[in-house]
Amino acid sequence: MIPSSDTLKRAAEILEEIESLQTELVGLFGSTTKAVSPVKRRGRPPGKRRKMSPEARERIAAAAKARWARYRADKKSTSK
């Protein structure tokens, strides 16, 4: 779903309001409280990926194959 321009404008307004409230909050408590931008990315740095063990890959592949098998079985049984 692609958001409409009105939705994007409203989201921008909300973000601006959040930032102004965070600035006001920092002003109330001094510089000890750190304001975090809501659009700031958290977690691992960009470009860093987790390493997945071969066993985990096998489990994921087996689960995906089982899901597709169930899907095909359901599709086959409903088409008859």
C-alpha positions in Angstrom: 0.0 0.0 0.0 1.4 3.4 -1.0 0.4 6.1 1.4 -1.3 9.2 0.0 0.3 12.6 0.0 -2.2 13.7 2.8 -1.0 10.8 4.9 2.6 11.6 4.4 2.0 15.3 5.2 0.2 14.3 8.5 3.1 11.9 9.4 5.6 14.8 8.8 3.5 17.0 11.1 3.4 14.4 13.8 7.2 13.9 13.6 7.7 17.7 13.9 5.4 17.8 16.9 7.3 14.9 18.5 10.6 16.6 17.9 9.4 19.9 19.4 8.0 18.0 22.5 11.3 16.2 22.9 13.2 19.6 22.7 10.8 21.0 25.4 11.4 17.9 27.5 15.2 18.4 27.3 14.6 22.0 28.3 12.7 20.9 31.4 15.3 18.5 32.6 18.5 20.0 31.3 21.1 18.4 29.1 21.1 15.1 31.0 18.1 13.8 29.2 19.0 12.9 25.6 16.3 13.4 23.0 16.2 10.6 20.4 14.9 11.4 17.0 12.0 9.0 16.1 13.5 8.4 12.7 17.0 7.5 14.0 17.9 3.9 13.2 18.6 1.7 16.1 20.4 -1.7 16.3 23.4 -2.8 14.3 25.2 -0.5 11.9 24.1 -0.6 8.3 25.7 -3.3 6.2 26.3 -5.6 9.2 24.4 -8.9 9.0 24.1 -11.6 11.5 25.8 -14.9 10.8 23.4 -17.8 10.6 24.5 -21.4 11.3 24.1 -24.0 8.7 21.7 -25.9 11.0 19.5 -22.8 11.3 19.5 -22.5 7.5 18.5 -26.1 7.1 15.7 -25.7 9.7 14.4 -22.6 7.9 14.6 -24.3 4.5 12.7 -27.4 5.8 10.0 -25.2 7.3 9.6 -23.3 4.0 9.4 -26.5 2.0 6.7 -27.8 4.5 4.7 -24.6 4.2 4.8 -24.8 0.4 3.9 -28.5 0.5 0.8 -27.7 2.6 -0.1 -24.8 0.4 0.1 -26.9 -2.8 -1.9 -29.7 -1.1 -4.6 -27.3 0.0 -4.7 -25.8 -3.5 -4.9 -29.2 -5.1 -7.7 -30.4 -2.8 -9.8 -27.2 -3.3 -9.5 -27.3 -7.1 -11.0 -30.8 -7.4 
